[in-house]
Amino acid sequence: MGLLNSSALFLQTSVQMGTHLLYATIGGILCEKVGNMNLGIEGMMLLGASIGFSTAINTGNPLLAILAAGLAGALGALIYAIITITLKGNQVVTGLVLTIFGTGVAGFLGQSITGLSLPDSISKAFAPVSIPLLSKIPFLGDAFFKQSIYVYIAPVLAVIMYLYLKYTYAGLNTRAVGENPGAADASGINVSLYKYIHVLIGGFLCGVGGAYLSLVFVPRWQENITAGAGWIAIALIIVSTWNPVKAIFIAYIFGALRGIGFKLQNASIFGNQINISSQLLDMIPYIATILVLILITLRKKKENQPPLALGNTYFREER
């Protein structure tokens, strides 16, 4: 029974540690589906984490905190969109600058909110909620059905996004813009409008994902609270092959990899304590990311390939 409870707790923690990655990954997928490679996910997550926490401290309203976090991420995405879509700037450089910008803003805001505790209204709003009947399922109940509402929303959004991209007219237009913007433009699709909308919504989700860390998971402000999660999310976009449903499982698996690192810090064999460097344990998710990316690259299947126009600036005059 002890082993079963320990495994259930580990699975529950894995879901919690993968939630912010899931928000950021589906946000990044939405951005890349219209052909824009945004390497600023880390910056948008930090903007959402800092501004969401600051709003929660000042208002005590959980909905305002989430909205402020999402809008902060969307604001960062808007800066990126103006430079890359309207001004035709380089997408890679702009994304890197956005990460630097978001890190700087979060560091500045963090000076005034470090050490502060969230109001009770925020803590209660994001406290774990048990789903009747489902939460009683042995082993899986605690892991998946006794979580914060913040955790429940993430996979629902991923499924909605999958259905949108695959089965709706607007989703078809979105994929057309990412594959061949010239052909999409010639067929009457407003390429710039589709790019702006999806980049901004993607930024909103990244900001919400960052706020999960400061409002629910930690929950307090810490310097560099994302700890490189934005960069992992960029890799998870590729690992999930731009499929939001696959991203659910991939994000939770990588959450488990991070959880393994915490587990091994207090591991013992036959009563002997094992001392493993925390820096080495922190490398586990990144090493796994590299290995999976290599395997996916070797499998040259069409469904594993990115949108054809990903990273390319679209000049309407050249179509």
C-alpha positions, 0 to 999 in steps of 0.5 A: 500500500505504501508503494501504491500511495507513493506512486500515486503521489508521484503521478499527481506531482508529475501532472502538476509539474507538467501543467505550465509546460502544457499551457506554454506548448499549446500556446507555441503550437498555435503560434507556429501553426501560422508559420511564426517561430516564437522563441520568446516563450520563456519571456512571455511566461515570466511576464505572466508569472510576475504580473499575474502574481502582482495583480493577485497581491494587489486585488485578491481576485483570481480571475483578474490575476489570470487575465492580467497574466494572459494579457501580459503574455499577449502584450509580449506576443504583440511586440513580437507580432508587430516586428515580425509580421508588420515590419518583416523582422527576423523571427528568431532574433525577435523571439530571443529579444522578447525572452530577454525583455520578459526576463528583465521586466520580471526581474524588475517587478520581482523586487517589489513582490519577493517574500509576499504571500498570496491572499487567502482568496487566491489560495482558496480559488486555486486549491485542489478540487475533487471531482465526484466519483472520478476522484475515488478511482484507485491510483488515478483518482488522486493524480488526475481528479484531485487537482486545482481548476488551473490544472483541469483547464489545460488539457481541455484547452488542448483538446479544443485546440485540436478540434479547432485546427482539424475540423473547423473552417478557420482551423483549415485556414490557419494550417493553410497560412502556416503551410503556404501563405502565398496560396492562402492569400491568393484564395482570399485568406487574410494572412496577416490577420490570422497570424496576429490573432493566433500569435496573440492567443498563443502569447496569452496561453504562455502568460497563463502558463507562467502564472500557474507557477507563481499562483498555484505551484510555488506559490510565491514569487521567485527569481527566474521562477520558470527555470527554463520551462519556456525553452523546454516548451519549444522542444515539446512543440516539436516532440508533440509534432505540433499536435495539441492532444499529443502535447498533453501526454508529452508535457506530463511525461516531462513533468514526471522527468522533473519529478524523478529528479526531486525523488532521486535527491532523497533516494536510498538503496539498502538503507544507504543514502545516495548523494547525487548532485542537484545540477545533474538531476536538473539536467534529466529533462533536458537530456531526455528532450535532446534524445527525443528530438534526435529520434523524431528527426531520424523518423522522416514522416510527413506528419512529424514535419513542421509547417512548411512556411515556419520561420519564413517571413511572408512578403505579399509582393513576392507571391 
